[in-house]
Structures are given as structure tokens and as C-alpha cells.
């Protein structure tokens, strides 16, 4: 596994977390 693969995987994880957080915020706003 090279450094580029690790960077890509890290970026993918951060992206997924960001999307989940965004959806959670939208749900909270929709509820209120």
C-alpha cells in the first residue's frame, strides 16, 4: 500500500463523515 492509497482512503473517509454530518444537520433543521 502506497502513501497515495492511504491519502485517497483518508479523503474518502473524511468525505463520508462530512456527508453523514450534513444529512444529520438537514434532518435536525427539517424536524425543527
Beta strands, then each sheet from edge to edge (+ up, - down):
end
